[in-house]
Structures are given as C-alpha cells and as structure tokens.
Amino acid sequence: MIAREYRDELRARVERLTAVLNLVLLGIAGAFWVVQIVNGAHYRELAENNRLRRLPIEAPRGLVEDRNGKVLAENVPSYNLLIDAAQTKDLASALRFAAEVLGRPAEQMLASLPRIRRTAGYRPALVAENLSLAQVSRFGVAGREHPEFDIEVSHQRIYRQGPQTAHVLGYLGEVNESELAEHPERFAPGDLVGRKGLEGAYDAALRGRDGERVVVVDSRGKLLSEAGRKNAEPGATLRLTLDLDLQQEAARLLEDKVGAVVALNPKDGEILALVSSPSYDPNLFARRLDLEDWQQLIEAPYHPLQNRAIQSTYSPGSVFKIVMAAAGLSEGVVSPSDTVVCTGATEFYGRRFRCWKRGGHGTVDLHEAIKYSCDSYFYRLGQRLGINRMARYARLFGFGSATGLDLLGDKAGLVPDEEWSERVRKHPWYAGETISTAIGQGPLLVTPLQVARMVAAIANGGRLITPHLVRDEPLPPPGSLRINPQALSLVRRGLWGVVNEGDGTARSARLPRLEIAGKTGTVQVISQETWTDSDTLPFEQRDHAWFASFAPFEDPSLVVVVFLEHGGKGSEAAVPVAKALYEYHFQSNATDQPVTSG
C-alpha cells in the first residue's frame, strides 16, 4: 500500500515537471516565433548592418555668379582626415599619431576627443581638413596600423574676389549644437552652413542634398566592396544682379577708407554694386577659422565684419533735404518761389542754429536751397512742417523700415516723432529737435541702402522699389509714394542743379555728355558751436560724408550712393568716388549719352 502511494506521488511529480517543461519549451518556441517571424525583418536588417556601412557623399555647394556669368564663389577638391572611433581601442593614442603626421600640437588634437566620441554610431568624425598630398600618403601607408583613419575627398569653398565681395557673399561656418539638435536629419557634426550674406540667406538652396554610399566591411571594419550608391544633388547656382567689374571698382575706390557704396538700377532695384569697407577675406572661414584668427577679426579697427551698407545706421545729413523738399511742396507749406534770407545763422526757440556756409547764402528759393544745400531754408521748412509730418514723409520714402533686401541683417533705422519720444525716451519731443532733424541731424538714422532706395524713388518718378541681389526671384510690386508728381519733378530739377549749375555743391561731379543729379551731405559727429574744419580734428571726430545721386538725368539707369565714415565734407570726399564710378560704368557708351540743357 505504501509502495503504491509512493508511485502515485512520483507520477504526479513527473506530470508537474513535464507540464513545466512543456511551458518552458512553449515559451522558447514563442520567442523564436516573435524573433524570426514577427520581428524577422528588423533583426535581419540589424544583422545586415553589422557588415554594411552608410557613408555620406557631400553635395557640392551651388556656384554664385555675377550678372554676366563670372564666378564669384565655387568649390575646389579638398582632402579631409576622418576617424572611426569604433575601429580603435585607444582613441587618444590615434589622435597623437595624427598630430605627429599633421605637425600639430598633441593637445590641440586631443581637445577634439569629446566631439569625436559624440559622433553617432558608425559615422566617422572629422579630424582635419585641407591635407597635403604628402599627409594623405602618410595616412595611406599607416592604414594597417591605424585602420581607424580614412581620407575623404571634399569640396572647399573658394571666394575668387576675396574681400571685394565678402559682404555680399558672406561665408561658411561649422554647424552649432543648437542647429544639430533642431535639425538632426539635415545636419551632421562638422557640416558647414552659410553664416552671412547670400551664403546665409540662400543656404538651403546652395547646400543641395547629400548622397550616400553603402559599403560592405569585414569584422575589422575594412572596406570590402560597395553595395549601393545614391548620388548627391549639387546645390543650385545663384545668378546675381551684381556687376563684378563695377563691384571691384567700387571696392578699389574705398581702399583705405571707412564707408560704403551702393549702386543700383532705379527702375527695378537690381543692385550692381554693394561694398562695405574695411572688409575681410571670407576664404579664412573655408578652413574653419581658429580662435586666434577670429579674435583678430573681431578686434580689428573699424569692425570689418560689419556690413556698413545695410547694418550700420547714420544721420543722413543734408541728403534728407530731398525728403524735406518733397514734403514741403506736397503739403503746400512752400512754393517754388518762396524765399528765405540766409545770413549764416538763425535763432529758433532761444538757440542759434548755424548754416554750413559762414556769412550765409543770401536770398534763396527752393531750387537754390537744394543746389546750395542751405541749412537756414530747411530750418524754417522744418519748423513749418513739424516733426510728425516730417516723419510721415520719411516713412513714405522707406526710412524707418527694412528695404526687403535678400540679405541677412538689413536694418530698419529710426524715424523719430512725438509718439516715439514719449514711448522710448519717456519725455516729450522738443521743438528745437525738429530744427536739427530738418537737416538730417538728431535721432534720425538711415542706412546707405535706404538712401539709395529713396533716391531711386525720386529718379523713377515715385515708385518705391525693392533692392535685390538675386535675379529671377519673385519680388513685391513697387510701392507708390503718393506724392504730387510736380513736387517730385521740382526736386529732381533741384538735384540736377546741385551738379550742373555753376556753384552747386556737387559741381565737381560733372562728366562730359553724362548728366548726373544728386545731393551732397555732411554730418557732424560732434557738436560744433563755430565753423570748424573737421579735417583738423581727430579721425573719430570728423564729419561723415554723403553723396546720393542718379544718372542719366532724363532716363536714369543708375543710382550711386557713397557714404564715408569720418570722411569730411560730402562735396570733397564722397563726390569724387561717385564720379569715378559713373565714369567707369558709362565709359563704353558715354559718347552716346544725351546732353540735356539746364
């Protein structure tokens, strides 16, 4: 009886054990089913990727050409050194070897360790660029001992005109951490992206689409064969409105000067030249600028990285008298025959305001006030108009807002009025400020490009165009000034007199058989109680010089604005630069230009 009970208990134990084993086997079978059937494709891909690598093929950056097809920015082959951290057990030792071959301090190479370790997965990290052929050969010979290194043929950006087109084209810079985090699918560590100028504004179009190589490697990471390829799509070519010859001439004329030149077509806003001086060499950035070179650039005198044509704002000086004259005529505050007696100084609100000419201009009407740039006339005009109406007309001419230029950093400037003073300065606008603003001094601030746009509106009969540098891009339709055409005609005639009548302030701008119209401007940098020649002052205290102009007078096709920071008198410093540019631009057909009598 005892033996039978023992057998029954043993049989029950065996059955329980069998059931457990069956459950285990069933679980194993289920796991195999999930791995091989349900997730089979996923694991097959992982297994395949253990021997496959996807390597990027860099897309050539798009070319940039001037209006005549002359290349401004292109690419040349460059040899880069890559490292695959997965192929070495001692990354620091590998970098020391690279430093020895490249002739660089080991500490400099080791500083890149954190970045290399952050590089995702199998993707090699960039170690050095622009290797010489001797260095390429040295890494090739050391391939067995250092399989972690690879040489990549890349594209180096080259700016053929260097500083002459730097502020138009901009430069490239390495992608930063925030950009990598925001666009992981678009950028990889070490990628170069546009930072300034057209490189920045049109980066997406210029960079193209990278391709991909799928290669087979062995267990040691050695490349065995290529399993597939997707070719890169080159970036788009940008055809600019820029005239390289005129751009280079403008850059030459600004050598050793601080300032800007803008030349554009007043009919459609095409920019033919845009120069800021001093400039810099954008090719420095093509090799990833080191800290020492960057410090030299940002600490250089007069800030060469600043694009003075669009990013720096200045008082317009007497150039603003163009707007004042148009406003006075349109509002009926003055007529062409109204006169003012200029004695050299006028008193307003208990303060004495000087005219630029010692002894004054005598009796002047509107035409003569523009021609002679008589401050006393425009003081009185400003008093009659008041700051709010002056501000309204300034805004009609595009001041106080960005021009719409297809470059990054286009500043809006500042047009002051009573509301602005209360809101920003927390005190009322003072009547005496209106007198100063009437001749372009005070808090009124504009860019050289804004002045060029304003002059273009005078030249083309009242259309506010959008300046642009890239051809065949959609543009907003020109705005209308909504100003009396007769008023604009009278202002145009006054600007003609500035250059073409006997004693106009820009009479030195005259050229044979080319009629230029324009307005000079001189901006005081420091307050002067007496008539002082600013050329005798330290450079930083000298007056700024303006000349804003267009030609030919009857059918304008070119606007030229010259601004010279601390250049002195507009008639003496800025006018010769503009004259030389007109002469250069029209030299091929100057004999065919019509002569219009005054």
C-alpha positions as CSV (number, residue, x, y, z in Angstrom):
1,M,0.0,0.0,0.0
2,I,2.9,2.3,0.9
3,A,4.7,1.5,-2.4
4,R,1.6,2.3,-4.4
5,E,1.1,5.6,-2.7
6,Y,4.8,6.4,-3.4
7,R,4.3,5.6,-7.1
8,D,1.3,7.8,-7.3
9,E,3.2,10.7,-5.7
10,L,6.1,10.2,-8.0
11,R,3.9,10.0,-11.1
12,A,2.2,13.3,-10.0
13,R,5.6,15.0,-9.6
14,V,6.7,13.8,-13.1
15,E,3.5,15.1,-14.6
16,R,4.0,18.5,-12.9
17,L,7.6,18.6,-14.1
18,T,6.5,17.6,-17.6
19,A,4.0,20.4,-17.6
20,V,6.6,23.0,-16.5
21,L,9.0,21.8,-19.2
22,N,6.3,22.0,-21.8
23,L,5.5,25.5,-20.7
24,V,9.2,26.4,-21.0
25,L,9.5,24.8,-24.4
26,L,6.3,26.6,-25.5
27,G,7.8,29.9,-24.3
28,I,11.0,29.3,-26.2
29,A,9.1,28.4,-29.3
30,G,7.0,31.6,-28.9
31,A,10.2,33.7,-28.5
32,F,11.6,32.1,-31.7
33,W,8.4,32.8,-33.5
34,V,8.4,36.5,-32.4
35,V,12.1,36.9,-33.3
36,Q,12.1,35.1,-36.6
37,I,8.6,35.7,-37.9
38,V,7.1,38.8,-36.2
39,N,10.4,40.8,-36.0
40,G,12.3,38.9,-38.5
41,A,12.8,41.7,-41.0
42,H,14.0,44.1,-38.2
43,Y,16.7,41.6,-36.9
44,R,17.7,40.7,-40.4
45,E,18.3,44.4,-41.1
46,L,20.4,44.7,-37.9
47,A,22.4,41.7,-38.9
48,E,22.9,43.1,-42.3
49,N,24.0,46.5,-40.8
50,N,26.7,44.7,-38.9
51,R,28.5,44.4,-42.2
52,L,27.1,47.3,-44.1
53,R,28.0,51.0,-43.6
54,R,26.3,54.0,-45.0
55,L,28.7,56.8,-45.7
56,P,27.6,60.3,-46.8
57,I,28.5,61.8,-50.1
58,E,28.8,65.5,-49.7
59,A,26.8,67.6,-52.2
60,P,28.8,70.2,-54.0
61,R,27.7,73.7,-52.9
62,G,26.0,75.7,-55.6
63,L,28.0,78.3,-57.5
64,V,27.4,82.0,-57.3
65,E,27.8,84.1,-60.4
66,D,27.5,87.8,-61.3
67,R,25.0,89.1,-63.8
68,N,27.4,88.3,-66.7
69,G,28.2,84.7,-65.6
70,K,31.5,85.5,-63.9
71,V,32.1,83.1,-61.0
72,L,32.2,84.6,-57.6
73,A,32.0,81.5,-55.4
74,E,32.9,78.0,-56.3
75,N,34.4,74.7,-54.9
76,V,37.7,73.0,-55.2
77,P,38.7,69.5,-54.1
78,S,40.0,69.2,-50.6
79,Y,41.3,66.2,-48.6
80,N,39.9,65.7,-45.1
81,L,41.0,63.2,-42.4
82,L,38.2,61.2,-40.8
83,I,38.4,58.9,-37.8
84,D,36.1,56.0,-36.8
85,A,36.3,55.7,-33.0
86,A,34.9,52.1,-33.2
87,Q,38.0,50.9,-35.0
88,T,40.5,51.7,-32.2
89,K,40.7,50.8,-28.6
90,D,42.9,53.8,-27.8
91,L,41.4,56.9,-29.4
92,A,43.9,59.2,-27.6
93,S,46.9,57.3,-29.0
94,A,45.4,57.5,-32.5
95,L,45.0,61.3,-32.2
96,R,48.6,61.7,-31.0
97,F,49.7,59.8,-34.2
98,A,47.6,62.1,-36.3
99,A,49.1,65.2,-34.6
100,E,52.6,63.9,-35.4
101,V,51.7,63.4,-39.1
102,L,49.9,66.8,-39.3
103,G,52.6,68.7,-37.4
104,R,50.2,69.9,-34.8
105,P,50.4,70.0,-31.0
106,A,49.0,66.8,-29.5
107,E,47.0,68.9,-27.0
108,Q,45.1,70.6,-29.9
109,M,44.2,67.2,-31.4
110,L,43.2,65.7,-28.0
111,A,40.8,68.6,-27.5
112,S,38.5,67.1,-30.1
113,L,38.1,63.9,-28.1
114,P,34.6,64.8,-26.7
115,R,33.3,65.8,-30.1
116,I,34.6,62.6,-31.7
117,R,33.0,60.4,-29.0
118,R,29.7,62.2,-29.5
119,T,29.6,61.3,-33.2
120,A,26.8,58.8,-33.7
121,G,27.3,55.1,-34.4
122,Y,29.4,54.1,-37.4
123,R,29.7,57.6,-38.9
124,P,33.4,58.8,-39.0
125,A,34.2,62.1,-37.3
126,L,36.2,64.9,-39.0
127,V,39.7,65.3,-37.6
128,A,41.4,67.7,-40.0
129,E,40.8,69.4,-43.3
130,N,42.9,70.5,-46.3
131,L,45.6,67.8,-46.0
132,S,48.6,68.0,-48.3
133,L,49.3,65.1,-50.7
134,A,52.2,64.1,-48.5
135,Q,50.0,63.8,-45.5
136,V,47.4,61.9,-47.4
137,S,50.1,59.4,-48.5
138,R,51.4,59.1,-44.9
139,F,48.0,58.0,-43.6
140,G,47.6,55.6,-46.5
141,V,50.9,53.9,-45.6
142,A,49.8,53.7,-42.0
143,G,46.5,52.0,-42.9
144,R,47.3,48.6,-41.3
145,E,48.4,50.0,-38.0
146,H,45.7,52.7,-37.9
147,P,42.6,51.4,-39.7
148,E,40.5,54.0,-37.8
149,F,41.7,56.7,-40.2
150,D,40.2,57.4,-43.6
151,I,40.7,60.1,-46.2
152,E,37.7,61.9,-47.7
153,V,37.7,64.0,-50.8
154,S,35.5,67.0,-50.0
155,H,34.7,70.4,-51.5
156,Q,36.3,73.6,-50.2
157,R,34.5,76.9,-50.8
158,I,36.6,79.4,-52.6
159,Y,35.7,83.1,-53.0
160,R,37.7,84.3,-56.0
161,Q,37.4,88.0,-55.3
162,G,38.1,87.7,-51.6
163,P,37.4,90.9,-49.6
164,Q,35.8,92.6,-52.7
165,T,32.6,90.6,-52.5
166,A,32.8,89.5,-48.9
167,H,29.8,91.4,-47.5
168,V,27.6,90.3,-50.4
169,L,28.5,86.6,-50.4
170,G,29.2,86.1,-46.7
171,Y,31.0,82.9,-45.5
172,L,30.5,79.4,-44.1
173,G,30.7,78.3,-40.5
174,E,30.5,75.0,-38.7
175,V,27.1,73.9,-37.6
176,N,26.5,74.5,-33.9
177,E,24.9,72.4,-31.1
178,S,21.5,74.1,-31.3
179,E,21.3,73.6,-35.0
180,L,22.2,69.9,-34.7
181,A,19.6,69.4,-32.0
182,E,16.9,71.3,-34.0
183,H,17.6,69.6,-37.4
184,P,19.3,66.2,-36.8
185,E,18.0,65.0,-40.2
186,R,19.5,67.9,-42.0
187,F,22.9,68.5,-40.3
188,A,25.7,66.3,-39.0
189,P,28.6,67.3,-36.8
190,G,31.3,69.1,-38.8
191,D,28.9,70.3,-41.5
192,L,29.4,73.8,-42.8
193,V,26.5,76.2,-43.2
194,G,26.0,79.7,-44.5
195,R,26.6,82.3,-41.9
196,K,26.5,85.8,-43.5
197,G,25.4,87.4,-46.8
198,L,23.9,85.3,-49.6
199,E,25.6,82.1,-48.2
200,G,23.4,82.5,-45.1
201,A,20.2,83.8,-46.8
202,Y,20.2,81.1,-49.5
203,D,21.9,78.3,-47.6
204,A,19.0,75.8,-48.2
205,A,19.2,76.3,-52.0
206,L,23.0,76.4,-52.1
207,R,23.8,73.3,-50.0
208,G,22.0,70.8,-52.2
209,R,21.2,67.2,-51.0
210,D,23.9,64.8,-49.8
211,G,24.1,61.4,-51.3
212,E,25.1,58.1,-49.7
213,R,27.4,55.1,-50.3
214,V,26.5,51.7,-48.8
215,V,29.7,49.7,-48.4
216,V,30.4,46.2,-47.2
217,V,33.1,45.8,-44.4
218,D,34.6,42.8,-42.6
219,S,34.6,42.2,-38.9
220,R,37.6,44.5,-38.5
221,G,35.8,47.4,-40.4
222,K,37.9,47.0,-43.6
223,L,36.0,48.0,-46.7
224,L,35.4,45.0,-49.0
225,S,33.0,46.4,-51.7
226,E,30.3,48.9,-52.5
227,A,26.8,47.6,-52.1
228,G,24.9,50.7,-53.4
229,R,25.1,54.4,-54.0
230,K,22.8,57.4,-54.1
231,N,24.5,60.3,-55.8
232,A,24.5,63.7,-54.3
233,E,22.4,66.5,-55.8
234,P,24.5,69.7,-56.3
235,G,23.2,73.0,-54.8
236,A,21.5,75.5,-57.1
237,T,23.6,78.1,-58.9
238,L,22.7,81.7,-57.9
239,R,22.9,84.3,-60.7
240,L,23.2,87.7,-59.1
241,T,22.3,91.2,-60.3
242,L,25.9,92.2,-59.3
243,D,28.2,93.6,-61.9
244,L,31.6,92.3,-60.8
245,D,33.6,94.9,-62.7
246,L,31.7,97.7,-61.1
247,Q,31.9,96.0,-57.7
248,Q,35.6,95.7,-58.0
249,E,36.0,99.3,-59.0
250,A,33.9,100.4,-56.0
251,A,36.0,98.3,-53.7
252,R,39.2,99.8,-55.1
253,L,37.9,103.3,-54.6
254,L,37.1,102.5,-51.0
255,E,40.5,101.1,-50.2
256,D,41.9,102.7,-47.0
257,K,38.6,104.3,-46.4
258,V,35.8,103.5,-43.9
259,G,32.3,103.6,-45.5
260,A,30.0,102.0,-48.1
261,V,28.9,102.3,-51.7
262,V,25.6,101.2,-53.2
263,A,24.9,101.2,-56.9
264,L,21.5,100.0,-58.2
265,N,19.1,100.3,-61.1
266,P,16.3,102.7,-60.0
267,K,13.8,101.0,-62.4
268,D,13.8,97.5,-61.0
269,G,16.0,97.6,-57.8
270,E,18.8,95.4,-59.2
271,I,21.9,96.0,-57.2
272,L,25.0,96.4,-59.4
273,A,27.5,97.1,-56.6
274,L,27.3,96.9,-52.8
275,V,30.6,97.4,-51.0
276,S,31.5,98.0,-47.3
277,S,34.9,99.0,-46.2
278,P,37.0,97.8,-44.4
279,S,36.3,94.2,-45.5
280,Y,37.7,90.8,-44.7
281,D,38.7,87.7,-46.6
282,P,35.9,85.1,-46.4
283,N,38.3,82.4,-47.5
284,L,39.6,82.4,-43.9
285,F,36.3,80.7,-42.9
286,A,36.6,78.0,-45.6
287,R,39.2,76.3,-43.4
288,R,37.3,76.6,-40.2
289,L,38.6,79.7,-38.6
290,D,40.7,79.1,-35.4
291,L,40.2,81.2,-32.3
292,E,43.3,83.4,-32.9
293,D,42.2,84.4,-36.3
294,W,38.6,85.1,-35.1
295,Q,39.9,87.3,-32.3
296,Q,42.0,89.3,-34.8
297,L,38.9,89.8,-36.9
298,I,36.5,90.9,-34.2
299,E,39.2,93.2,-32.6
300,A,40.3,94.8,-35.9
301,P,39.8,98.5,-36.2
302,Y,36.6,99.8,-37.7
303,H,34.9,96.3,-37.5
304,P,35.5,94.7,-40.9
305,L,32.7,92.1,-40.4
306,Q,30.1,94.9,-40.2
307,N,28.3,95.5,-43.5
308,R,28.0,99.3,-43.4
309,A,25.7,99.4,-46.4
310,I,22.9,97.6,-44.7
311,Q,23.8,97.0,-41.0
312,S,25.1,100.4,-39.9
313,T,22.8,103.4,-39.4
314,Y,23.8,107.0,-39.6
315,S,22.3,110.5,-39.7
316,P,21.6,111.3,-43.3
317,G,22.7,114.9,-43.1
318,S,21.7,117.2,-46.0
319,V,20.7,114.2,-48.1
320,F,17.5,114.3,-46.0
321,K,16.7,117.7,-47.6
322,I,15.4,115.7,-50.6
323,V,12.6,114.3,-48.4
324,M,12.1,117.7,-46.8
325,A,11.7,119.5,-50.2
326,A,9.2,116.8,-51.4
327,A,7.2,117.1,-48.2
328,G,7.1,120.9,-48.2
329,L,5.9,121.1,-51.8
330,S,3.3,118.2,-51.3
331,E,1.9,119.7,-48.1
332,G,1.7,123.2,-49.7
333,V,3.9,124.6,-46.9
334,V,6.2,126.2,-49.5
335,S,6.0,127.0,-53.2
336,P,8.9,127.0,-55.6
337,S,9.1,130.8,-55.5
338,D,9.1,131.3,-51.7
339,T,12.4,132.6,-50.4
340,V,14.4,132.7,-47.2
341,V,17.2,135.1,-46.3
342,C,20.2,133.2,-45.1
343,T,22.7,135.3,-43.1
344,G,24.7,132.3,-41.8
345,A,22.8,131.7,-38.6
346,T,19.1,131.7,-37.5
347,E,17.7,131.7,-34.0
348,F,14.9,129.3,-33.0
349,Y,13.5,128.8,-29.5
350,G,16.3,130.8,-28.0
351,R,19.0,128.8,-29.6
352,R,21.3,129.8,-32.5
353,F,21.4,127.4,-35.5
354,R,24.2,127.9,-38.0
355,C,24.2,127.4,-41.7
356,W,27.1,125.5,-43.0
357,K,28.3,128.5,-45.0
358,R,29.9,131.3,-43.0
359,G,28.2,134.5,-44.0
360,G,25.2,132.7,-45.4
361,H,23.7,132.3,-48.9
362,G,21.6,135.5,-49.1
363,T,18.1,135.2,-50.5
364,V,17.3,131.7,-51.8
365,D,14.2,129.9,-53.2
366,L,13.6,126.2,-53.1
367,H,15.7,125.4,-56.1
368,E,18.7,127.4,-54.8
369,A,18.3,126.0,-51.3
370,I,18.7,122.4,-52.8
371,K,21.5,123.5,-55.0
372,Y,23.4,125.3,-52.3
373,S,22.2,123.0,-49.5
374,C,21.2,126.0,-47.5
375,D,20.6,124.9,-43.9
376,S,18.7,128.1,-43.0
377,Y,16.0,127.4,-45.6
378,F,15.4,123.9,-44.4
379,Y,15.4,125.0,-40.7
380,R,12.4,127.2,-41.5
381,L,10.8,124.5,-43.6
382,G,11.1,122.0,-40.7
383,Q,9.5,124.5,-38.3
384,R,6.5,124.8,-40.6
385,L,6.1,121.1,-41.3
386,G,6.6,119.9,-37.7
387,I,8.2,116.6,-36.7
388,N,5.1,114.4,-37.3
389,R,4.7,115.4,-40.9
390,M,8.4,115.1,-41.5
391,A,8.3,111.6,-40.1
392,R,5.4,110.6,-42.2
393,Y,7.2,111.6,-45.4
394,A,10.4,110.0,-44.3
395,R,8.5,106.7,-43.9
396,L,6.8,107.2,-47.3
397,F,10.4,107.2,-48.8
398,G,11.2,103.9,-47.0
399,F,13.0,105.2,-43.9
400,G,12.3,103.5,-40.7
401,S,11.7,100.1,-42.2
402,A,13.9,97.4,-43.8
403,T,14.2,97.6,-47.5
404,G,13.3,93.9,-48.2
405,L,16.8,93.2,-49.5
406,D,17.6,89.4,-49.9
407,L,20.5,89.6,-47.4
408,L,20.5,88.9,-43.7
409,G,20.9,91.9,-41.4
410,D,19.0,94.7,-43.3
411,K,18.4,97.3,-40.6
412,A,15.3,99.4,-40.3
413,G,17.0,102.6,-39.0
414,L,14.9,105.1,-37.0
415,V,12.4,107.8,-37.8
416,P,11.6,109.8,-34.7
417,D,8.3,111.6,-33.9
418,E,6.4,112.7,-30.9
419,E,4.9,109.3,-30.2
420,W,8.4,107.7,-30.4
421,S,9.8,110.2,-27.9
422,E,7.1,109.6,-25.4
423,R,7.3,105.8,-25.8
424,V,11.1,105.3,-26.0
425,R,12.6,108.3,-24.2
426,K,9.8,108.8,-21.8
427,H,9.7,112.6,-22.4
428,P,8.1,114.9,-24.9
429,W,9.6,115.8,-28.2
430,Y,11.4,119.2,-28.0
431,A,10.7,121.8,-30.7
432,G,14.4,122.5,-31.1
433,E,14.9,118.9,-32.1
434,T,12.7,119.4,-35.2
435,I,15.1,122.1,-36.4
436,S,18.1,119.8,-36.2
437,T,16.2,116.9,-37.8
438,A,15.1,119.1,-40.7
439,I,18.7,119.0,-42.0
440,G,19.2,115.3,-41.2
441,Q,20.8,115.5,-37.8
442,G,19.4,114.4,-34.5
443,P,18.0,110.9,-33.8
444,L,17.0,110.3,-37.4
445,L,19.0,107.2,-38.6
446,V,19.3,105.6,-42.0
447,T,21.4,103.0,-43.9
448,P,23.2,103.8,-47.2
449,L,20.9,101.2,-48.9
450,Q,17.8,103.1,-47.6
451,V,19.2,106.3,-49.0
452,A,19.8,104.6,-52.4
453,R,16.2,103.4,-52.4
454,M,14.9,106.9,-51.6
455,V,17.0,108.4,-54.4
456,A,15.7,105.7,-56.8
457,A,12.1,106.7,-56.0
458,I,13.0,110.3,-57.0
459,A,14.7,109.1,-60.1
460,N,12.0,106.8,-61.3
461,G,9.0,109.1,-60.8
462,G,7.7,108.0,-57.4
463,R,7.9,104.2,-57.2
464,L,9.5,102.6,-54.1
465,I,11.3,99.6,-55.5
466,T,12.7,96.6,-53.6
467,P,16.5,96.3,-53.8
468,H,17.7,92.8,-54.5
469,L,20.8,90.8,-55.4
470,V,19.5,87.5,-56.8
471,R,18.0,87.5,-60.3
472,D,14.7,85.9,-61.2
473,E,13.4,85.8,-57.7
474,P,9.7,86.9,-57.0
475,L,9.5,90.4,-55.7
476,P,6.7,92.5,-54.3
477,P,5.3,95.1,-56.7
478,P,6.8,98.6,-56.3
479,G,5.0,100.8,-53.8
480,S,3.8,104.3,-54.8
481,L,5.0,107.4,-52.9
482,R,1.6,109.0,-53.4
483,I,3.4,112.3,-53.7
484,N,2.4,115.1,-56.2
485,P,4.4,114.4,-59.4
486,Q,5.0,118.1,-59.9
487,A,6.7,118.2,-56.5
488,L,8.9,115.3,-57.5
489,S,9.8,117.0,-60.7
490,L,10.8,120.2,-58.9
491,V,13.0,118.2,-56.5
492,R,14.6,116.3,-59.4
493,R,15.4,119.7,-61.1
494,G,17.0,120.9,-57.9
495,L,19.2,117.8,-57.7
496,W,20.2,118.5,-61.3
497,G,21.3,122.0,-60.3
498,V,23.4,120.6,-57.5
499,V,25.7,119.1,-60.1
500,N,25.2,121.0,-63.3
501,E,24.7,124.6,-62.3
502,G,27.7,126.9,-61.7
503,D,28.1,126.8,-58.0
504,G,26.2,123.7,-56.9
505,T,27.7,121.8,-54.0
506,A,28.5,118.8,-56.3
507,R,29.7,120.7,-59.4
508,S,32.9,118.6,-59.3
509,A,30.9,115.5,-60.3
510,R,30.2,116.8,-63.8
511,L,31.2,114.5,-66.7
512,P,31.2,115.2,-70.4
513,R,27.9,114.1,-72.1
514,L,26.5,112.5,-68.9
515,E,24.2,114.5,-66.7
516,I,24.3,113.5,-63.1
517,A,21.8,114.7,-60.5
518,G,22.5,114.3,-56.8
519,K,22.7,115.7,-53.3
520,T,25.7,116.1,-51.0
521,G,25.6,115.7,-47.3
522,T,27.9,116.4,-44.4
523,V,27.0,115.1,-40.9
524,Q,28.5,116.5,-37.8
525,V,29.8,113.8,-35.4
526,I,30.4,116.2,-32.5
527,S,28.6,119.4,-31.7
528,Q,30.3,122.5,-33.1
529,E,29.4,126.0,-31.9
530,T,31.5,127.7,-34.6
531,W,32.5,127.0,-38.2
532,T,35.3,124.4,-37.7
533,D,37.0,122.4,-40.4
534,S,36.5,118.9,-39.2
535,D,39.6,117.7,-41.2
536,T,41.7,119.3,-38.4
537,L,40.0,117.1,-35.7
538,P,41.0,113.5,-34.7
539,F,39.6,111.0,-37.2
540,E,36.8,109.7,-34.9
541,Q,35.5,113.3,-34.5
542,R,35.5,114.2,-38.2
543,D,32.3,114.7,-40.2
544,H,30.7,111.9,-42.2
545,A,30.4,112.5,-45.9
546,W,27.4,111.6,-48.2
547,F,26.7,111.8,-51.9
548,A,23.4,110.4,-53.2
549,S,22.9,110.6,-57.0
550,F,21.5,109.2,-60.2
551,A,22.2,109.3,-63.9
552,P,21.5,109.9,-66.8
553,F,19.1,112.7,-65.7
554,E,16.5,112.2,-68.4
555,D,16.3,108.4,-68.2
556,P,18.0,107.3,-65.0
557,S,19.5,103.8,-65.1
558,L,22.0,104.0,-62.2
559,V,21.8,105.3,-58.6
560,V,25.0,105.7,-56.8
561,V,25.2,106.4,-53.0
562,V,28.6,107.0,-51.4
563,F,29.0,107.2,-47.6
564,L,32.4,107.8,-46.0
565,E,32.6,107.5,-42.2
566,H,34.6,110.4,-40.8
567,G,35.3,111.3,-44.5
568,G,34.8,115.1,-44.1
569,K,32.7,117.1,-46.5
570,G,30.4,115.3,-48.8
571,S,31.4,117.6,-51.7
572,E,35.1,116.9,-51.3
573,A,35.2,113.3,-50.1
574,A,32.1,111.4,-51.4
575,V,31.6,113.1,-54.7
576,P,34.9,112.0,-56.4
577,V,34.1,108.4,-55.6
578,A,30.7,108.5,-57.2
579,K,32.0,110.4,-60.2
580,A,34.7,107.8,-60.8
581,L,32.0,105.0,-60.6
582,Y,29.8,106.8,-63.2
583,E,32.7,107.3,-65.4
584,Y,33.7,103.7,-65.2
585,H,30.2,102.4,-65.7
586,F,29.3,104.5,-68.7
587,Q,32.7,104.7,-70.3
588,S,31.8,102.2,-73.0
589,N,28.8,104.3,-74.2
590,A,29.5,107.7,-72.7
591,T,29.7,109.3,-76.2
592,D,26.1,108.2,-76.9
593,Q,24.7,109.7,-73.8
594,P,22.3,112.7,-74.5
595,V,23.2,116.1,-73.3
596,T,20.2,117.9,-71.6
597,S,20.3,121.6,-71.2
598,G,19.6,123.1,-67.7
